[in-house]
Amino acid sequence: MNNVIQYTREMYEYLAWRLFQKMYGETDFVSMEKNRIDEFVESARKTLTKDQVKIVDNHVVRMKNDYKKLALESFREEYRHEFNDEDDDYDFVRPTIEYNQKFYEIWKSAVMKRQTVRLKYDSTTSGITDRLVDPYGSSAPYGEGYCHKRKEVRKFRFDRVIDIEITSNKFQKPKVWKTANSMPDFKDLESMFK
């Protein structure tokens, strides 16, 4: 399934209230205001299907991650003269990426059990897709595994996972499975410093 999701008016309304809730929640406010905003969020949520709620909630997390990245880039630009970074790449500061911790735990469990997972994944290039993946490893916020849809080992960012479940399908992890830009193996790193 390859979907470019068309947001409905109700999805936009829920998205707007969720973003307001997130931003307003970062500031000091009285509990009466919080309760009222939570009521608006809940009222908007009730108009959506379970899948629509998951899609919008995932979008909220990704927008927050994008905002943090943009804020950090703006900060770097404004204060770049104070960083004294010779090559101007500022690679020593990276924003944290928020993601659903429960989904990460499910992925890790599937890695240990060597069981295929079913993902609803929001790819930057393909849109929202359902995928079967044999998870080989993880280093939050990324996981790597064999994607049955793409027929190759791929990297998956956990903030793009809308839903995940472990299937009953077992798999055997190949001895060599790394992608060109795989996560570092700590054994490889140790040998570099000996």
C-alpha positions as CSV (number, residue, x, y, z in Angstrom):
1,M,0.0,0.0,0.0
2,N,1.4,3.3,-1.0
3,N,-0.6,6.3,0.2
4,V,-0.2,10.0,0.0
5,I,-2.6,10.8,2.7
6,Q,-5.1,13.5,2.0
7,Y,-5.8,15.3,5.2
8,T,-9.4,16.0,5.9
9,R,-10.7,19.2,7.5
10,E,-11.1,17.2,10.7
11,M,-7.5,15.9,10.6
12,Y,-6.3,19.5,10.2
13,E,-8.4,20.6,13.1
14,Y,-7.0,17.9,15.3
15,L,-3.5,18.7,14.1
16,A,-3.9,22.3,15.0
17,W,-5.2,21.6,18.5
18,R,-2.5,19.0,19.1
19,L,0.2,21.5,18.0
20,F,-1.4,24.2,20.2
21,Q,-1.5,21.7,23.1
22,K,2.2,20.9,22.6
23,M,3.4,24.5,22.3
24,Y,1.1,25.8,25.1
25,G,2.1,22.8,27.2
26,E,5.7,24.1,27.0
27,T,4.8,27.3,28.8
28,D,3.4,28.0,32.3
29,F,-0.4,28.1,32.4
30,V,-3.1,27.4,34.9
31,S,-4.7,24.0,35.0
32,M,-8.1,25.4,34.0
33,E,-6.6,26.5,30.6
34,K,-4.9,23.1,30.2
35,N,-8.1,21.2,30.9
36,R,-10.0,23.4,28.4
37,I,-7.4,22.8,25.6
38,D,-7.4,19.1,26.4
39,E,-11.2,19.1,25.9
40,F,-10.8,20.7,22.5
41,V,-8.2,18.1,21.5
42,E,-10.4,15.3,22.7
43,S,-13.4,16.7,20.8
44,A,-11.4,16.9,17.6
45,R,-9.9,13.4,18.1
46,K,-13.3,11.9,18.4
47,T,-14.2,12.9,14.8
48,L,-11.3,10.7,13.4
49,T,-10.6,7.1,12.9
50,K,-8.0,5.3,14.9
51,D,-5.6,5.3,11.9
52,Q,-6.2,9.1,11.3
53,V,-5.3,9.8,14.9
54,K,-2.1,7.8,14.7
55,I,-1.1,9.6,11.4
56,V,-1.8,13.1,12.9
57,D,-0.1,12.2,16.2
58,N,3.0,11.0,14.3
59,H,2.9,14.2,12.3
60,V,3.0,16.3,15.5
61,V,6.1,14.5,16.7
62,R,7.8,14.9,13.3
63,M,6.9,18.6,13.2
64,K,8.3,19.1,16.7
65,N,11.6,17.4,15.6
66,D,11.7,19.6,12.5
67,Y,11.1,22.7,14.6
68,K,14.0,21.8,17.0
69,K,16.3,21.2,14.0
70,L,15.3,24.6,12.5
71,A,15.7,26.4,15.8
72,L,19.2,24.8,16.3
73,E,20.2,25.8,12.7
74,S,19.0,29.4,13.3
75,F,21.0,29.5,16.6
76,R,24.1,28.2,14.8
77,E,23.8,30.8,12.1
78,E,23.3,33.6,14.6
79,Y,26.2,32.6,16.8
80,R,28.5,30.9,14.3
81,H,31.3,33.3,15.0
82,E,31.4,32.1,18.6
83,F,31.6,28.3,17.8
84,N,35.1,28.4,16.4
85,D,34.4,25.4,14.3
86,E,37.1,25.4,11.6
87,D,35.1,23.7,8.9
88,D,31.8,25.4,9.7
89,D,29.9,22.1,9.8
90,Y,28.8,22.5,13.5
91,D,28.5,18.7,13.7
92,F,29.2,18.7,17.4
93,V,25.6,19.7,18.2
94,R,22.6,17.7,17.0
95,P,18.9,18.1,18.1
96,T,17.4,15.1,19.8
97,I,14.8,13.2,17.9
98,E,11.6,12.3,19.7
99,Y,9.9,9.1,18.8
100,N,7.4,6.6,20.3
101,Q,9.4,4.7,22.9
102,K,6.8,1.8,22.9
103,F,7.5,1.3,19.1
104,Y,11.2,1.2,19.8
105,E,10.8,-1.4,22.5
106,I,8.6,-3.5,20.1
107,W,11.4,-3.2,17.4
108,K,14.1,-4.3,19.9
109,S,12.0,-7.2,21.1
110,A,11.5,-8.3,17.4
111,V,15.3,-8.1,16.9
112,M,15.9,-10.4,19.9
113,K,13.2,-12.8,18.9
114,R,14.1,-12.7,15.2
115,Q,10.5,-12.0,14.2
116,T,9.2,-9.9,11.3
117,V,7.4,-6.7,12.1
118,R,4.6,-5.0,10.2
119,L,5.1,-1.3,10.0
120,K,2.9,1.6,8.9
121,Y,5.8,3.9,7.9
122,D,5.8,7.5,6.7
123,S,8.6,7.7,4.3
124,T,9.9,11.1,3.1
125,T,9.9,9.7,-0.5
126,S,7.1,7.2,-0.7
127,G,4.5,8.6,1.7
128,I,2.7,6.3,4.1
129,T,3.2,2.6,3.4
130,D,2.6,-0.7,5.0
131,R,5.8,-2.7,5.2
132,L,7.0,-6.1,6.4
133,V,10.5,-5.8,7.9
134,D,13.0,-8.3,9.4
135,P,14.6,-6.1,12.1
136,Y,18.3,-6.7,12.3
137,G,19.5,-4.1,14.7
138,S,18.8,-0.7,16.3
139,S,20.5,2.4,17.6
140,A,17.8,4.9,18.5
141,P,16.4,6.8,16.7
142,Y,17.2,4.4,13.9
143,G,16.6,0.7,13.2
144,E,17.9,-1.4,10.3
145,G,16.3,-4.4,8.8
146,Y,15.4,-6.2,5.6
147,C,12.4,-4.5,3.9
148,H,10.3,-7.0,2.0
149,K,8.8,-4.1,0.0
150,R,12.1,-2.7,-1.2
151,K,13.9,-6.1,-1.2
152,E,17.0,-4.7,0.6
153,V,18.3,-3.7,4.0
154,R,17.0,-0.3,4.9
155,K,17.3,2.2,7.7
156,F,14.1,3.2,9.5
157,R,13.8,6.3,11.6
158,F,11.5,5.7,14.6
159,D,9.8,9.1,14.5
160,R,8.4,8.0,11.1
161,V,6.8,4.8,12.4
162,I,3.1,5.4,12.7
163,D,2.3,1.8,13.9
164,I,4.2,-1.4,14.5
165,E,3.3,-5.0,15.5
166,I,5.3,-8.2,15.7
167,T,4.1,-10.9,13.3
168,S,4.4,-14.6,13.9
169,N,6.9,-14.9,11.0
170,K,10.5,-15.9,12.0
171,F,13.6,-15.0,10.0
172,Q,17.3,-15.8,10.0
173,K,19.6,-12.8,10.1
174,P,22.3,-13.0,7.5
175,K,25.9,-12.9,8.7
176,V,26.6,-9.8,6.5
177,W,23.8,-7.4,6.3
178,K,25.2,-3.9,6.7
179,T,24.0,-1.1,4.4
180,A,26.5,1.4,2.9
181,N,25.5,3.9,5.7
182,S,24.9,1.4,8.5
183,M,25.1,2.3,12.1
184,P,28.6,1.7,13.5
185,D,29.4,-1.6,15.1
186,F,30.9,-0.9,18.5
187,K,33.4,-3.8,18.0
188,D,34.6,-2.0,14.9
189,L,35.0,1.2,16.8
190,E,37.0,-0.5,19.6
191,S,39.4,-1.9,17.1
192,M,40.0,1.6,15.6
193,F,41.3,2.9,19.0
194,K,43.6,0.0,19.8
